[in-house]
């Protein structure tokens, strides 16, 4: 995902979205993350990743993946078995 975020600078006029929900997931999934990338005000790519509970490296890098996407101006949607606080995201106030 790093190459995608380096291709463009975030548009300060676009309202960026972060969606997070805690829910049960199939098999041994920890989270499903969908990242929507934009260029020139249009969607240019959508990536989806599954993070497995038994992949300790991926679980540890979860916050880094989400953070990089947000810093790159992407919209991020997450379904996770943990709460937003457990993965380092603050709830909206």
Phi and psi restraints in degrees (value plus and minus 20) as a CYANA .aco file:
   2 UNK   PHI     -80.2   -40.2
   2 UNK   PSI     -58.4   -18.4
   3 UNK   PHI     -86.7   -46.7
   3 UNK   PSI     -52.2   -12.2
   4 UNK   PHI     -87.0   -47.0
   4 UNK   PSI     -63.7   -23.7
   5 UNK   PHI     -90.6   -50.6
   5 UNK   PSI     -44.3    -4.3
   6 UNK   PHI    -100.7   -60.7
   6 UNK   PSI     -35.7     4.3
   7 UNK   PHI     -89.7   -49.7
   7 UNK   PSI     -48.3    -8.3
   8 UNK   PHI    -166.6  -126.6
   8 UNK   PSI     138.2   178.2
   9 UNK   PHI    -115.6   -75.6
   9 UNK   PSI     125.2   165.2
  10 UNK   PHI     -80.2   -40.2
  10 UNK   PSI     123.7   163.7
  11 UNK   PHI    -104.8   -64.8
  11 UNK   PSI      94.2   134.2
  12 UNK   PHI     -88.2   -48.2
  12 UNK   PSI     -34.5     5.5
  13 UNK   PHI    -109.4   -69.4
  13 UNK   PSI     -30.0    10.0
  14 UNK   PHI    -115.4   -75.4
  14 UNK   PSI     113.4   153.4
  15 UNK   PHI     -98.8   -58.8
  15 UNK   PSI      96.2   136.2
  16 UNK   PHI    -102.3   -62.3
  16 UNK   PSI     124.1   164.1
  17 UNK   PHI    -136.5   -96.5
  17 UNK   PSI     119.1   159.1
  18 UNK   PHI    -149.1  -109.1
  18 UNK   PSI      97.6   137.6
  19 UNK   PHI    -133.5   -93.5
  19 UNK   PSI     111.1   151.1
  20 UNK   PHI    -156.6  -116.6
  20 UNK   PSI     113.3   153.3
  21 UNK   PHI    -160.0  -120.0
  21 UNK   PSI     122.7   162.7
  22 UNK   PHI    -116.1   -76.1
  22 UNK   PSI     108.9   148.9
  23 UNK   PHI    -179.0  -139.0
  23 UNK   PSI     146.9   186.9
  24 UNK   PHI     -95.8   -55.8
  24 UNK   PSI     123.9   163.9
  25 UNK   PHI    -146.6  -106.6
  25 UNK   PSI     138.2   178.2
  26 UNK   PHI     -88.1   -48.1
  26 UNK   PSI     137.7   177.7
  27 UNK   PHI      31.6    71.6
  27 UNK   PSI    -152.3  -112.3
  28 UNK   PHI    -131.4   -91.4
  28 UNK   PSI      17.6    57.6
  29 UNK   PHI     -90.8   -50.8
  29 UNK   PSI     117.8   157.8
  30 UNK   PHI    -113.4   -73.4
  30 UNK   PSI     -63.3   -23.3
  31 UNK   PHI    -178.3  -138.3
  31 UNK   PSI     136.1   176.1
  32 UNK   PHI    -141.5  -101.5
  32 UNK   PSI     106.1   146.1
  33 UNK   PHI    -140.2  -100.2
  33 UNK   PSI     105.8   145.8
  34 UNK   PHI    -134.2   -94.2
  34 UNK   PSI     107.3   147.3
  35 UNK   PHI    -138.3   -98.3
  35 UNK   PSI     105.1   145.1
  36 UNK   PHI    -129.5   -89.5
  36 UNK   PSI      96.6   136.6
  37 UNK   PHI    -116.8   -76.8
  37 UNK   PSI     125.9   165.9
  38 UNK   PHI    -144.5  -104.5
  38 UNK   PSI     128.3   168.3
  39 UNK   PHI    -167.3  -127.3
  39 UNK   PSI     113.1   153.1
  40 UNK   PHI      34.1    74.1
  40 UNK   PSI      17.1    57.1
  41 UNK   PHI      57.3    97.3
  41 UNK   PSI     -14.9    25.1
  42 UNK   PHI    -142.0  -102.0
  42 UNK   PSI     132.3   172.3
  43 UNK   PHI     -87.7   -47.7
  43 UNK   PSI     108.0   148.0
  44 UNK   PHI    -134.9   -94.9
  44 UNK   PSI     -38.3     1.7
  45 UNK   PHI    -184.8  -144.8
  45 UNK   PSI     130.4   170.4
  46 UNK   PHI    -151.3  -111.3
  46 UNK   PSI     105.5   145.5
  47 UNK   PHI    -135.1   -95.1
  47 UNK   PSI     123.2   163.2
  48 UNK   PHI    -151.5  -111.5
  48 UNK   PSI     115.3   155.3
  49 UNK   PHI    -152.0  -112.0
  49 UNK   PSI     126.4   166.4
  50 UNK   PHI    -130.2   -90.2
  50 UNK   PSI     111.0   151.0
  51 UNK   PHI    -127.8   -87.8
  51 UNK   PSI     102.4   142.4
  52 UNK   PHI    -110.8   -70.8
  52 UNK   PSI     126.4   166.4
  53 UNK   PHI     -81.0   -41.0
  53 UNK   PSI     -55.5   -15.5
  54 UNK   PHI    -105.3   -65.3
  54 UNK   PSI     -21.4    18.6
  55 UNK   PHI    -116.1   -76.1
  55 UNK   PSI      64.1   104.1
  56 UNK   PHI     -80.2   -40.2
  56 UNK   PSI     -52.6   -12.6
  57 UNK   PHI     -84.0   -44.0
  57 UNK   PSI     -65.1   -25.1
  58 UNK   PHI     -86.0   -46.0
  58 UNK   PSI     -61.0   -21.0
  59 UNK   PHI     -82.3   -42.3
  59 UNK   PSI     -60.6   -20.6
  60 UNK   PHI     -87.4   -47.4
  60 UNK   PSI     -52.5   -12.5
  61 UNK   PHI    -108.3   -68.3
  61 UNK   PSI     -22.4    17.6
  62 UNK   PHI     -72.0   -32.0
  62 UNK   PSI     -70.1   -30.1
  63 UNK   PHI     -84.0   -44.0
  63 UNK   PSI     -56.1   -16.1
  64 UNK   PHI     -86.0   -46.0
  64 UNK   PSI     -61.2   -21.2
  65 UNK   PHI     -82.1   -42.1
  65 UNK   PSI     -68.5   -28.5
  66 UNK   PHI     -86.0   -46.0
  66 UNK   PSI     -63.4   -23.4
  67 UNK   PHI     -82.0   -42.0
  67 UNK   PSI     -62.7   -22.7
  68 UNK   PHI     -83.4   -43.4
  68 UNK   PSI     -61.5   -21.5
  69 UNK   PHI     -84.0   -44.0
  69 UNK   PSI     -63.0   -23.0
  70 UNK   PHI     -87.0   -47.0
  70 UNK   PSI     -61.4   -21.4
  71 UNK   PHI     -84.4   -44.4
  71 UNK   PSI     -48.4    -8.4
  72 UNK   PHI    -103.3   -63.3
  72 UNK   PSI     -18.6    21.4
  73 UNK   PHI      69.4   109.4
  73 UNK   PSI     -11.0    29.0
  74 UNK   PHI    -102.3   -62.3
  74 UNK   PSI     137.5   177.5
  75 UNK   PHI    -107.4   -67.4
  75 UNK   PSI     123.2   163.2
  76 UNK   PHI    -150.2  -110.2
  76 UNK   PSI     110.7   150.7
  77 UNK   PHI    -141.0  -101.0
  77 UNK   PSI     111.1   151.1
  78 UNK   PHI    -151.3  -111.3
  78 UNK   PSI     113.2   153.2
  79 UNK   PHI    -136.9   -96.9
  79 UNK   PSI     106.2   146.2
  80 UNK   PHI    -162.8  -122.8
  80 UNK   PSI     132.0   172.0
  81 UNK   PHI    -101.8   -61.8
  81 UNK   PSI     -35.6     4.4
  82 UNK   PHI    -116.8   -76.8
  82 UNK   PSI     143.4   183.4
  83 UNK   PHI     -98.1   -58.1
  83 UNK   PSI     143.5   183.5
  84 UNK   PHI     -82.3   -42.3
  84 UNK   PSI     -56.9   -16.9
  85 UNK   PHI     -84.3   -44.3
  85 UNK   PSI     -56.1   -16.1
  86 UNK   PHI     -86.6   -46.6
  86 UNK   PSI     -45.4    -5.4
  87 UNK   PHI    -124.3   -84.3
  87 UNK   PSI     -10.1    29.9
  88 UNK   PHI      69.8   109.8
  88 UNK   PSI      -3.9    36.1
  89 UNK   PHI    -124.8   -84.8
  89 UNK   PSI     115.1   155.1
  90 UNK   PHI    -104.6   -64.6
  90 UNK   PSI     117.0   157.0
  91 UNK   PHI     -88.3   -48.3
  91 UNK   PSI     130.3   170.3
  92 UNK   PHI     -86.7   -46.7
  92 UNK   PSI     122.7   162.7
